[in-house]
């Protein structure tokens, strides 16, 4: 079951012409639309289902700099600056609050890794992260139980409400002139002289000069139809919503086997910090060499599963004609089943750390499909082989938190403005370069 998301009504008719078409109405797509529209650029956003109905509303809602891959830090810093003013920017409640985030460390080895990140990444970027002793943890997170080697804390990090934020940003983009089309899948692109000249949607063509693909886990499939190699896989997360608990933690916390965020309604969003499911599918074989370093580094956090996903994706076409129904129309909203076992473990670990949570009442559970790249950082880039085509995908579970800056950067690349951060780490071409780009051991 998916979490309830604020509904964003669709505009009625696709225009015949615009400047930019954005494919995908998740948090990255709507942020890109907002910054383009604010600059007066005509933009049409096409979403095959509903705004933010997939991972953009199913994530934990963390907005953090702490623990980021060093290559993402400038983007994360800019994102937190934008989140701080988000309610004013969109004239609505995004749920953002600077409540801090804490990483609990059970062992000295875990604490040493957090300490290394602080020394090599946090302090050089003047991030306000600090190490906590056991006594300091108790002050910051009252009611904590058990033996802890220490923790890493960043008071300036925050949280927002995924079910409200992306819809609010989408509506703000519309107020600035963007056209929002839901249940309107883009089937293909069109080119003239090798350059983007338009898109073909299920509801007809739209002429345009530039296209931004922000399709989340669907981006790889869209690129395959264009003959582009995009090494991207998906993992399935499991999340639950629990009712308010008197005396529960105020700050967001990640610990062995659990992670939680307090919501504006007083309840909590809870997941499993240490476990996700990676279904073995044909792409797993196709991109095996690309993902081997990622798999090895996170082998304890991803449970490999072979089953129906292999058959389902084997039967999914990777090429289609623009006048035929596409996979995007057959699955309007991807709604994976959450793992009860993974959620049960999260509940157990949470209660062990915070005994007050033993009275928690779970009201909803859901699964989410996370778009993952081999090096753990996104693609935010032009595609040189198709002038006018851009990709923003592969956020590897970080997309919600860095979305404002990612959308701003993408808008700047599309319009040729000076980018807010160096876009080189996020270039699409890195997947064809040697040596291969790898995940950071510090993230």
C-alpha positions as CSV (number, residue, x, y, z in Angstrom):
1,X,0.0,0.0,0.0
2,X,1.3,3.4,-0.9
3,X,1.3,6.4,1.5
4,X,-1.4,9.1,1.0
5,X,0.0,11.9,-1.2
6,X,-1.4,15.4,-1.7
7,X,-3.3,15.2,-5.1
8,X,-2.1,17.5,-7.9
9,X,-4.7,17.9,-10.6
10,X,-3.6,17.7,-14.2
11,X,-3.8,20.5,-16.7
12,X,-6.3,19.6,-19.4
13,X,-4.6,19.7,-22.7
14,X,-0.9,19.3,-23.8
15,X,0.3,22.4,-25.6
16,X,1.5,22.0,-29.2
17,X,4.8,23.6,-28.4
18,X,7.0,24.5,-25.4
19,X,10.7,25.0,-24.7
20,X,11.4,22.2,-22.2
21,X,9.6,18.9,-21.6
22,X,10.3,17.2,-18.3
23,X,9.6,13.4,-18.2
24,X,8.7,12.4,-14.6
25,X,6.7,14.1,-11.9
26,X,8.8,13.0,-8.9
27,X,10.7,15.4,-6.6
28,X,13.5,15.9,-9.1
29,X,11.2,16.6,-12.0
30,X,9.0,19.1,-10.1
31,X,12.1,21.0,-8.7
32,X,13.5,21.3,-12.1
33,X,10.2,22.6,-13.4
34,X,10.0,25.1,-10.6
35,X,13.4,26.7,-11.3
36,X,12.9,26.7,-15.0
37,X,9.4,28.3,-14.6
38,X,10.8,30.9,-12.2
39,X,13.2,32.0,-14.8
40,X,10.4,32.4,-17.3
41,X,11.2,29.3,-19.4
42,X,8.1,27.6,-20.9
43,X,8.1,24.1,-19.5
44,X,5.7,21.1,-19.6
45,X,6.0,18.3,-17.1
46,X,4.6,14.9,-18.1
47,X,4.0,12.2,-15.5
48,X,2.8,8.7,-16.5
49,X,0.9,8.4,-13.2
50,X,0.4,10.9,-10.4
51,X,2.8,13.6,-9.0
52,X,5.2,12.1,-6.4
53,X,3.3,8.7,-6.3
54,X,6.4,6.6,-6.4
55,X,9.7,7.0,-4.4
56,X,9.3,10.7,-3.9
57,X,6.5,10.2,-1.4
58,X,7.8,6.8,0.0
59,X,11.2,7.9,1.3
60,X,12.2,8.7,4.9
61,X,12.0,12.5,4.4
62,X,15.6,13.2,5.6
63,X,17.3,16.3,4.4
64,X,21.0,15.9,5.2
65,X,24.6,16.8,4.6
66,X,26.0,14.3,7.1
67,X,27.4,11.1,5.7
68,X,27.1,12.2,2.1
69,X,29.5,11.1,-0.6
70,X,32.2,13.8,-0.8
71,X,31.2,14.5,-4.4
72,X,27.6,15.3,-3.3
73,X,28.5,17.6,-0.4
74,X,28.3,20.9,-2.4
75,X,24.9,19.9,-3.7
76,X,23.7,18.9,-0.2
77,X,24.8,22.2,1.3
78,X,23.0,24.1,-1.4
79,X,19.9,21.9,-0.9
80,X,19.7,22.6,2.8
81,X,20.0,26.3,2.1
82,X,17.0,26.0,-0.3
83,X,15.0,23.7,2.1
84,X,15.4,26.3,4.8
85,X,13.3,28.8,2.7
86,X,11.2,26.2,0.9
87,X,7.8,27.1,2.6
88,X,8.3,30.7,1.5
89,X,9.5,29.7,-1.9
90,X,6.4,27.5,-2.7
91,X,3.9,29.4,-0.5
92,X,2.9,26.1,1.1
93,X,3.9,23.7,3.9
94,X,6.7,21.4,2.8
95,X,7.2,20.1,6.4
96,X,10.8,21.1,6.5
97,X,12.3,21.6,10.0
98,X,15.9,21.8,11.1
99,X,15.7,19.1,13.8
100,X,19.1,17.5,13.4
101,X,20.1,13.9,12.5
102,X,22.0,11.5,14.6
103,X,23.9,8.4,13.5
104,X,24.2,5.9,16.4
105,X,27.3,3.7,16.5
106,X,27.2,0.4,18.3
107,X,30.9,-0.5,17.8
108,X,34.2,1.3,17.7
109,X,34.6,0.3,14.1
110,X,31.3,2.0,13.2
111,X,32.4,5.1,15.1
112,X,35.8,5.1,13.4
113,X,34.1,5.3,10.0
114,X,31.9,8.2,11.1
115,X,35.0,9.9,12.6
116,X,36.8,9.5,9.3
117,X,34.0,11.1,7.4
118,X,34.0,14.0,9.9
119,X,37.7,14.6,9.5
120,X,38.0,14.1,5.7
121,X,34.7,15.5,4.5
122,X,32.7,17.3,7.2
123,X,35.3,19.6,8.7
124,X,36.9,20.7,5.3
125,X,33.4,21.8,4.2
126,X,32.7,23.5,7.6
127,X,29.7,21.3,8.3
128,X,28.6,21.4,11.9
129,X,28.8,17.7,12.5
130,X,30.3,16.5,15.8
131,X,31.0,13.2,17.6
132,X,29.0,12.4,20.7
133,X,29.9,10.4,23.7
134,X,27.4,8.0,25.3
135,X,26.4,10.6,27.9
136,X,26.0,13.3,25.2
137,X,23.7,10.9,23.2
138,X,21.5,10.5,26.3
139,X,21.1,14.3,26.5
140,X,20.2,14.7,22.8
141,X,18.0,11.6,22.5
142,X,16.3,11.1,26.0
143,X,15.2,7.6,26.7
144,X,17.9,5.8,24.7
145,X,19.0,2.4,26.1
146,X,21.9,0.1,25.5
147,X,25.6,0.4,25.1
148,X,26.8,2.7,22.4
149,X,30.3,3.5,21.3
150,X,29.2,7.0,20.3
151,X,27.4,8.9,17.6
152,X,27.8,11.4,14.8
153,X,25.3,14.4,15.0
154,X,24.6,17.3,12.6
155,X,22.2,19.8,14.2
156,X,21.6,21.8,11.0
157,X,20.3,18.8,9.1
158,X,16.6,18.4,8.9
159,X,13.5,16.6,7.7
160,X,10.5,17.3,5.5
161,X,7.2,15.7,4.5
162,X,7.5,13.7,1.3
163,X,3.8,13.4,0.8
164,X,3.4,17.2,0.9
165,X,6.7,18.6,-0.4
166,X,6.7,17.5,-4.1
167,X,3.1,18.3,-4.7
168,X,3.6,21.8,-3.1
169,X,6.6,22.3,-5.3
170,X,4.6,21.2,-8.4
171,X,1.8,23.6,-7.7
172,X,4.4,26.4,-7.2
173,X,5.8,25.6,-10.6
174,X,2.3,25.8,-12.1
175,X,1.8,29.2,-10.5
176,X,5.0,30.4,-12.3
177,X,3.7,29.1,-15.6
178,X,4.6,25.4,-15.9
179,X,2.1,23.0,-17.4
180,X,1.6,19.8,-15.4
181,X,0.2,16.7,-17.2
182,X,-0.5,13.6,-15.2
183,X,-1.4,10.2,-16.7
184,X,0.4,11.4,-19.7
185,X,3.4,9.1,-20.5
186,X,6.1,10.2,-22.8
187,X,6.7,7.4,-25.3
188,X,9.7,8.7,-27.1
189,X,11.7,11.8,-28.3
190,X,11.9,13.3,-31.7
191,X,14.9,14.8,-33.4
192,X,15.7,17.0,-36.4
193,X,19.3,17.2,-37.6
194,X,20.3,15.1,-34.6
195,X,18.9,17.6,-32.1
196,X,15.8,17.4,-29.9
197,X,12.7,18.7,-31.7
198,X,9.9,17.2,-29.6
199,X,8.4,14.3,-27.7
200,X,5.6,11.9,-28.4
201,X,3.2,11.4,-25.5
202,X,0.3,9.0,-25.3
203,X,-1.9,12.1,-25.8
204,X,-0.1,13.5,-28.8
205,X,3.2,15.2,-29.8
206,X,4.7,18.3,-28.1
207,X,7.3,20.2,-30.0
208,X,10.2,21.4,-27.8
209,X,13.9,22.3,-27.9
210,X,15.0,20.4,-24.8
211,X,14.0,17.3,-22.8
212,X,14.9,16.4,-19.2
213,X,14.5,12.7,-18.3
214,X,13.8,12.6,-14.5
215,X,12.1,9.2,-14.5
216,X,13.6,7.6,-11.4
217,X,13.7,3.8,-11.7
218,X,12.1,4.0,-15.2
219,X,14.9,6.1,-16.6
220,X,17.1,3.1,-17.6
221,X,14.2,1.6,-19.7
222,X,13.5,4.9,-21.4
223,X,17.2,5.3,-22.3
224,X,17.3,1.7,-23.7
225,X,14.7,2.6,-26.2
226,X,16.9,5.5,-27.4
227,X,19.9,3.2,-27.7
228,X,21.6,4.8,-24.6
229,X,23.4,2.8,-22.0
230,X,22.5,3.9,-18.5
231,X,23.8,1.5,-15.8
232,X,21.1,1.8,-13.2
233,X,19.4,-0.8,-11.0
234,X,16.7,-0.6,-8.4
235,X,16.4,-1.8,-4.8
236,X,13.2,-2.1,-2.8
237,X,12.9,-0.4,0.6
238,X,10.3,-1.0,3.3
239,X,8.8,1.7,5.4
240,X,6.1,2.0,8.0
241,X,4.1,4.8,9.5
242,X,3.4,4.7,13.3
243,X,1.1,6.7,15.5
244,X,2.4,9.3,17.9
245,X,4.3,7.9,20.9
246,X,4.6,10.0,24.0
247,X,8.2,10.5,24.9
248,X,9.6,9.4,21.6
249,X,12.7,10.9,19.9
250,X,12.4,14.4,18.4
251,X,15.5,14.2,16.2
252,X,15.9,11.9,13.3
253,X,18.0,8.9,14.1
254,X,19.7,6.2,12.2
255,X,21.0,3.2,14.1
256,X,21.8,-0.5,13.4
257,X,18.7,-2.0,11.8
258,X,16.4,1.1,12.1
259,X,15.9,4.7,11.1
260,X,13.2,7.1,12.0
261,X,11.8,10.6,11.4
262,X,9.2,12.3,13.5
263,X,6.4,13.7,11.3
264,X,4.5,17.0,11.7
265,X,1.5,15.0,13.0
266,X,3.6,13.7,15.9
267,X,3.8,10.1,14.5
268,X,6.9,8.5,13.0
269,X,8.1,7.2,9.7
270,X,10.3,4.2,10.4
271,X,12.5,2.0,8.1
272,X,15.4,-0.4,8.3
273,X,18.7,1.4,8.0
274,X,20.6,-1.8,7.2
275,X,18.3,-3.8,4.9
276,X,16.9,-3.4,1.4
277,X,16.0,-6.0,-1.2
278,X,17.8,-6.2,-4.6
279,X,15.9,-8.4,-7.0
280,X,18.1,-10.2,-9.5
281,X,16.9,-9.2,-13.0
282,X,18.4,-9.2,-16.5
283,X,19.9,-5.8,-15.8
284,X,21.7,-7.2,-12.8
285,X,23.6,-9.4,-15.3
286,X,23.9,-6.7,-17.9
287,X,25.5,-4.3,-15.5
288,X,27.3,-6.8,-13.3
289,X,30.8,-5.4,-13.9
290,X,29.6,-1.8,-13.3
291,X,28.0,-2.7,-10.0
292,X,30.5,-5.2,-8.5
293,X,32.2,-2.6,-6.3
294,X,28.9,-1.3,-5.1
295,X,27.6,-4.7,-4.3
296,X,30.7,-5.7,-2.4
297,X,30.8,-2.5,-0.4
298,X,27.1,-2.8,0.6
299,X,26.8,-6.6,0.6
300,X,25.5,-6.6,4.2
301,X,22.8,-4.0,3.5
302,X,21.2,-5.5,0.3
303,X,19.5,-8.8,0.3
304,X,19.7,-10.5,-3.1
305,X,16.4,-12.1,-4.2
306,X,15.7,-14.2,-7.3
307,X,12.1,-14.7,-8.2
308,X,9.2,-13.2,-10.2
309,X,11.0,-9.9,-10.9
310,X,13.3,-11.8,-13.3
311,X,10.4,-13.1,-15.3
312,X,8.5,-9.8,-15.2
313,X,11.4,-7.7,-16.4
314,X,12.4,-10.3,-19.0
315,X,8.9,-9.9,-20.5
316,X,9.2,-6.1,-20.4
317,X,10.1,-4.7,-23.9
318,X,13.1,-2.4,-24.1
319,X,12.2,-1.1,-27.5
320,X,8.9,0.1,-28.8
321,X,7.3,2.3,-31.5
322,X,6.0,5.7,-30.5
323,X,2.5,4.8,-31.8
324,X,2.2,1.8,-29.5
325,X,1.5,1.4,-25.7
326,X,4.7,1.5,-23.6
327,X,5.6,-0.1,-20.3
328,X,5.1,3.3,-18.6
329,X,1.4,3.1,-19.5
330,X,1.0,-0.5,-18.3
331,X,2.4,0.4,-14.8
332,X,1.2,3.9,-13.9
333,X,2.4,3.7,-10.3
334,X,5.1,1.2,-9.2
335,X,3.9,-0.1,-5.8
336,X,6.3,-2.8,-4.6
337,X,5.4,-4.9,-1.6
338,X,7.3,-4.2,1.6
339,X,9.2,-7.0,3.4
340,X,7.4,-7.8,6.6
341,X,10.6,-9.5,7.9
342,X,12.7,-6.3,7.3
343,X,10.1,-4.1,9.0
344,X,9.8,-6.5,12.0
345,X,13.5,-6.3,12.4
346,X,13.3,-2.5,12.3
347,X,10.7,-2.5,15.0
348,X,12.7,-4.8,17.2
349,X,15.9,-2.8,16.9
350,X,14.0,0.5,17.5
351,X,12.4,-0.8,20.7
352,X,15.8,-2.1,21.9
353,X,17.2,1.4,21.5
354,X,14.2,3.3,22.7
355,X,12.0,1.2,25.1
356,X,9.3,3.8,25.1
357,X,8.5,2.8,21.5
358,X,7.3,-0.7,22.5
359,X,3.8,0.8,22.5
360,X,4.1,1.8,18.8
361,X,1.0,1.2,16.6
362,X,1.8,0.6,12.9
363,X,-0.9,2.2,10.8
364,X,0.6,1.8,7.3
365,X,3.4,0.0,5.5
366,X,4.7,0.5,2.0
367,X,7.6,-0.4,-0.3
368,X,9.5,1.9,-2.6
369,X,11.8,1.4,-5.6
370,X,15.1,3.3,-5.3
371,X,17.1,4.1,-8.4
372,X,20.8,3.2,-7.9
373,X,23.9,4.0,-9.9
374,X,27.2,2.0,-9.7
375,X,29.0,4.8,-7.8
376,X,26.2,5.9,-5.6
377,X,25.8,9.4,-6.9
378,X,23.3,10.7,-9.5
379,X,23.4,11.6,-13.1
380,X,22.6,15.3,-13.6
381,X,23.9,15.9,-17.1
382,X,23.5,16.6,-20.7
383,X,23.8,13.7,-23.1
384,X,26.3,14.7,-25.7
385,X,25.2,12.3,-28.4
386,X,21.7,13.8,-28.4
387,X,21.9,17.6,-28.2
388,X,19.1,19.0,-26.1
389,X,18.6,15.8,-24.1
390,X,19.4,15.8,-20.3
391,X,19.2,13.2,-17.6
392,X,18.5,13.6,-13.9
393,X,18.3,10.2,-12.3
394,X,20.1,7.5,-10.2
395,X,19.9,9.4,-6.8
396,X,20.5,6.2,-4.9
397,X,18.2,7.0,-2.0
398,X,19.5,10.6,-1.7
399,X,17.1,12.3,-4.1
400,X,14.6,13.8,-1.8
401,X,17.1,15.5,0.5
402,X,19.2,17.0,-2.3
403,X,16.3,17.6,-4.7
404,X,16.1,21.4,-4.5
405,X,19.7,21.8,-5.5
406,X,19.5,19.0,-8.0
407,X,16.6,20.7,-9.7
408,X,18.3,24.0,-9.7
409,X,21.4,22.6,-11.2
410,X,19.5,20.7,-13.9
411,X,17.6,23.9,-14.8
412,X,20.9,25.8,-15.0
413,X,22.4,23.2,-17.3
414,X,19.3,23.2,-19.5
415,X,19.4,27.0,-19.9
416,X,23.2,27.4,-20.0
417,X,23.5,29.4,-16.8
418,X,26.5,29.2,-14.5
419,X,25.9,26.1,-12.4
420,X,25.4,26.5,-8.7
421,X,27.9,23.6,-8.1
422,X,30.5,21.8,-10.3
423,X,28.4,19.4,-12.4
424,X,31.4,17.3,-13.4
425,X,31.0,14.5,-10.9
426,X,27.4,13.9,-12.1
427,X,28.2,13.7,-15.9
428,X,26.5,10.9,-17.8
429,X,29.8,10.2,-19.7
430,X,31.6,8.9,-16.6
431,X,30.1,5.4,-17.1
432,X,32.1,5.0,-20.3
433,X,35.3,6.3,-18.7
434,X,38.2,4.4,-17.3
435,X,39.0,3.9,-14.5
436,X,35.4,3.3,-13.4
437,X,33.8,5.7,-11.0
438,X,33.3,3.9,-7.7
439,X,31.2,4.5,-4.5
440,X,33.0,6.5,-1.8
441,X,34.1,4.3,1.1
442,X,33.3,7.3,3.4
443,X,29.6,7.5,2.4
